[in-house]
Structure formats: C-alpha cells, structure tokens
C-alpha cells in the first residue's frame, strides 16, 4: 500500500465490517491500482481514496436492508437503499479526508464520486469512471463469485454467465473490460478446481 493512503485505509476499514465489504473494498482497491496504472492521466489521489471510501455508508444502513442496495442486481434492488449509502458515505468520506488533511479540492471530488458511484449512470470525470469500474470489477473475482452467487440466488455458473453478459454495459474503460475477462477466467478456473459445496 502506498504510504499516503495508509491512514485513509486505516480510518475506512472499520466501516467495511458489514455486507462483506472487508473483502470487497480491498479487492476493488487492488483493481483500482491497476486501472490507475493503465490511465496515467487520472489522479490517483482522487481514485484511490474514493474506492477506499465508496461503501462506508453501508455501516449506517440497517443490516436487514443491505442486500436491497445491490445496484444492478438481478432482483430485489431498492434504489433508495443505494442512495442512502451513497449520501451517508459521502458525508463520512468528507470527515475522514478532513481528518487526514487531504487536499480540499480532491476531497470534494472524492465525496462527489462516492455520492453517485452506484446511482448515477453517467460518470462525471475519468476518476469517476475508474472508481465505478473498480467497484464493479470485484464482481468478476473469485471471492465475489463465492459470495455474490448466494446474494443473487444463482448457481456460481449462472452468476458468472450473468456478470459476463454485463461487461460492456457496466464498465466504462477498455482496461476494465480486459480486467473483467481476466478475473472471470481465473474465477472459472478456480471454481472448476475447487467447486463450492
């Protein structure tokens, strides 16, 4: 981890202890690093804090409502739950970034990205595109397949077919689409070697 992000990571981590965000956020963070490397014109001091903070608002949402906030889910999505975690998350993100003394202009951009990372279909900047992509890219990873197929009430195979069918619709950048295909190939191989029982 790059040192300048360590304190944000440390302050955000307690908010991940719900809805499997302790798995999702670090996975998305690793993928965000790859997307930033593929887009040197993007500002990592916006993208990386935003991905660390994007789902912290779920800690404020009642646990019984968490799975109703699965944006783009096959069934059962309740947009007001998605919006609540974005609004709460943007406020918390601003507090955390103020605590670490992050640049105020970048902090405002991070809060804006968090505030619309699921509900806003268009991206307002390259950094927003990369955060949206890193967030959704986790769905293609082995850890996501093992967790999310149950949330979607699908077999792992049907879950993987579903996320594959959404690559071009969900993801903004070619780098993200390439990563999705790479992660999905790995997931299929891993699940074939060690099936879910």
C-alpha positions in Angstrom: 0.0 0.0 0.0 1.3 3.5 -0.8 2.0 5.2 2.5 0.0 8.3 1.8 -3.2 6.2 1.5 -2.5 4.1 4.6 -4.2 6.5 7.1 -7.4 6.7 4.9 -7.3 2.9 4.7 -7.0 2.6 8.5 -9.9 5.0 9.1 -12.1 3.5 6.5 -11.6 -0.2 7.5 -13.9 -0.2 10.5 -16.8 0.8 8.2 -16.1 -2.2 5.9 -17.1 -4.7 8.6 -20.6 -5.3 7.1 -22.0 -6.6 3.8 -18.7 -8.4 3.1 -17.0 -5.0 2.4 -14.0 -6.3 4.3 -13.4 -8.5 1.2 -15.0 -6.2 -1.5 -13.2 -3.0 -0.8 -9.6 -4.3 -0.6 -10.3 -6.3 -3.8 -11.6 -3.2 -5.5 -8.7 -1.1 -4.2 -6.2 -3.5 -5.8 -8.1 -3.4 -9.1 -8.2 0.4 -8.9 -4.4 0.5 -8.7 -4.3 -1.4 -12.0 -6.8 0.9 -13.6 -4.8 4.0 -12.4 -1.7 2.4 -13.9 -3.5 2.0 -17.2 -4.7 5.6 -17.1 -1.7 7.8 -16.1 -3.8 10.9 -16.8 -6.1 10.0 -13.9 -5.5 11.5 -10.4 -4.7 8.6 -8.0 -5.3 11.0 -5.1 -8.9 11.0 -6.1 -9.4 7.5 -7.4 -7.8 5.6 -4.6 -9.4 7.4 -1.6 -12.7 7.2 -3.4 -12.6 3.4 -3.8 -11.5 3.0 -0.2 -14.4 5.1 1.0 -17.2 4.3 -1.6 -19.2 1.9 0.5 -18.6 3.1 4.1 -22.1 4.5 4.2 -23.5 0.9 4.5 -22.4 1.0 8.1 -25.2 3.5 8.7 -27.9 1.5 6.8 -29.7 -1.2 8.8 -28.2 -4.6 8.2 -31.5 -6.1 7.1 -31.6 -3.7 4.2 -28.0 -4.2 2.9 -28.8 -6.7 0.1 -31.6 -4.4 -1.1 -28.9 -2.0 -2.1 -27.2 -4.2 -4.7 -27.2 -1.9 -7.7 -27.9 -3.7 -10.9 -28.9 -6.9 -9.1 -31.0 -9.5 -10.9 -33.9 -8.9 -8.5 -34.8 -7.1 -5.3 -32.9 -3.9 -5.8 -34.3 -0.9 -3.9 -32.8 2.3 -5.2 -33.5 4.3 -2.1 -31.2 2.0 -0.1 -28.5 2.5 -2.7 -28.9 6.3 -2.4 -28.9 6.3 1.4 -25.5 4.5 1.5 -24.1 7.0 -1.1 -25.3 10.1 0.8 -24.1 8.8 4.2 -20.9 7.6 2.7 -20.1 11.0 1.1 -20.6 12.7 4.4 -18.3 10.2 6.2 -15.7 10.4 3.4 -15.5 14.1 3.8 -15.0 13.7 7.6 -12.2 11.1 7.1 -10.4 13.1 4.4 -10.6 16.3 6.6 -9.1 14.3 9.5 -6.1 13.2 7.4 -5.7 16.7 5.9 -6.4 15.7 2.3 -6.4 18.4 -0.3 -9.8 20.1 -0.1 -10.4 20.2 -3.9 -9.6 16.5 -4.2 -11.7 15.7 -1.1 -14.7 17.4 -2.7 -14.2 15.3 -5.9 -14.0 12.1 -3.8 -17.2 13.0 -1.9 -19.0 13.7 -5.2 -17.8 10.3 -6.6 -18.9 8.5 -3.5 -22.3 10.3 -3.6 -23.1 8.8 -7.1 -21.0 5.8 -7.6 -23.9 3.4 -7.9 -27.0 5.6 -8.6 -25.5 8.0 -11.3 -25.4 6.1 -14.6 -23.0 8.5 -16.3 -19.5 9.4 -15.0 -18.6 13.0 -14.2 -14.9 12.5 -14.8 -12.2 10.0 -15.7 -11.6 9.4 -12.0 -15.4 8.6 -11.5 -15.2 6.2 -14.4 -12.3 4.4 -12.8 -14.0 4.2 -9.4 -17.2 2.9 -10.9 -15.2 0.3 -12.9 -13.1 -0.8 -9.9 -16.2 -1.2 -7.8 -17.9 -3.4 -10.4 -14.8 -5.3 -11.3 -14.8 -7.0 -8.0 -17.9 -8.9 -9.1 -15.7 -10.9 -11.5 -13.2 -12.1 -8.9 -13.2 -15.5 -7.3 -14.1 -14.1 -3.9 -17.1 -12.3 -5.4 -18.3 -15.4 -7.2 -18.1 -17.3 -3.9 -20.1 -14.6 -2.0 -22.4 -13.0 -4.5 -23.9 -16.0 -6.2 -25.8 -16.6 -2.9 -27.0 -13.0 -2.7 -28.3 -13.3 -6.3 -29.8 -16.7 -5.6 -27.9 -18.1 -8.6 -25.6 -21.0 -9.1 -21.9 -19.9 -9.4 -22.0 -20.8 -13.1 -25.2 -18.8 -13.7 -23.7 -15.9 -11.7 -20.6 -15.9 -13.8 -22.6 -16.1 -17.0 -24.7 -13.1 -15.8 -21.7 -10.9 -14.9 -20.0 -11.8 -18.2 -23.1 -10.7 -20.1 -22.9 -7.2 -18.4 -19.2 -6.4 -19.2 -19.9 -4.0 -22.0 -22.9 -2.4 -20.3 -21.4 -2.0 -16.8 -17.8 -1.0 -17.5 -16.6 2.3 -18.9 -13.0 1.6 -19.8 -11.3 -0.9 -22.1 -8.8 -1.6 -19.3 -11.6 -2.6 -17.0 -13.2 -4.8 -19.6 -9.9 -6.6 -20.1 -9.5 -7.0 -16.3 -13.1 -8.3 -16.0 -12.4 -11.0 -18.6 -9.1 -11.9 -16.9 -10.7 -12.1 -13.4 -13.6 -14.1 -14.8 -11.3 -16.6 -16.5 -9.5 -17.0 -13.2 -12.7 -17.4 -11.3 -14.0 -20.1 -13.7 -10.7 -22.0 -13.4 -10.6 -21.7 -9.6 -14.2 -22.8 -9.2 -13.6 -25.8 -11.5 -10.6 -26.8 -9.4 -12.4 -26.2 -6.0 -16.2 -26.2 -6.5 -18.5 -24.6 -4.0 -20.2 -27.4 -1.9 
